[in-house]
């Protein structure tokens, strides 16, 4: 066990040298690459739908990665806490782009947008998840942290239902039985369960 602990300490020392701003740079490149692929025919016959799906899936992956930070530190000793804010903000950025592509390039008609939000459950759930993420993105800065104090931590627990709604949105979105969305949803549920105190003092959210 001591050998494993020493190895993890070395890994954490290496991780601390990686700047968190690198995530923002990589995050900006992906939508640009998708846009290029769409303009050059690399996204197939329906590039708008392909871009919309790719951005939504990437957002969900980043939300799951952020959700995994605390369990990884608690159970594996891997400390990725410095990247959690960047992961969360990047995920929100992708969700916002996912929404913009749907609104501007896909549906386009305001009346149809409102009707879809009200009548299609998977869209209603997706919009609810976005609504929960919005205050988190607006308060993910040092100034907000100082002003909100301990309330900031309670507010940012909205991440949990937001990610769960994102997983449900994906499951309900796809047609027929597909295993990939179910794997995402199961992963989210397991990560949420892994955050429970289980008779011990819980790690910071």
C-alpha positions, 0 to 999 in steps of 0.5 A: 500500500505504501508503494502505491501511495508513493506512486500516486504522490508522484502522479499528483506532483506531475499533475500539479505542473500541468496548467489548468488553462490548457483545458480552455485552449483544448476546449476552444479547438474542438468546436472550431474543428467541428465547424471546419468538419461541417463546412468541408463535408466531414460531418456527413449528410446532416452536419447541423445534427452531427455538430449538435450531437457532438457538442452535447456528448462532449459536454456530458463527458466533461460534466462526468469528468468533473463529477469524478474528481472527488471520488478519484481523490477519495478512493484512488488518491488522485488529486485533480481538484485544480482542474474541476473549475475548468472542466465545469466551465468548459462543459457549460460552454459546450452545453451553451454551444449545443443549445445555440446550434439547436436554436439557430441552425436547427429549429430557427423558428421561435414558436417551434422552439417554445413548442418543443420545450413544452411538449417534448420531455427530453428537450424539457429535461435538457433545458432544466439541466441548462437552467441549473448550470447557468447560476453555477457558471455565473458564480464560478469565479473567485469574486463570487466565491468570496461574496457567497462564502459557504453558500457557494458550496451549497449552490454548486451542489446543483451540479449533481441534478444537472448532470443527472438531467443531462444523462436522462436527456441523452437517454431519451433523445436517442431512438430505440435501444442504445447502450452508450447513453445508458452507460453514461447514465449508469456512470453518473449514478455510480459517481453520485453514489460514490460521493455519499459519506457512507458513515465517514466525513465526506470530502469537500464537494 
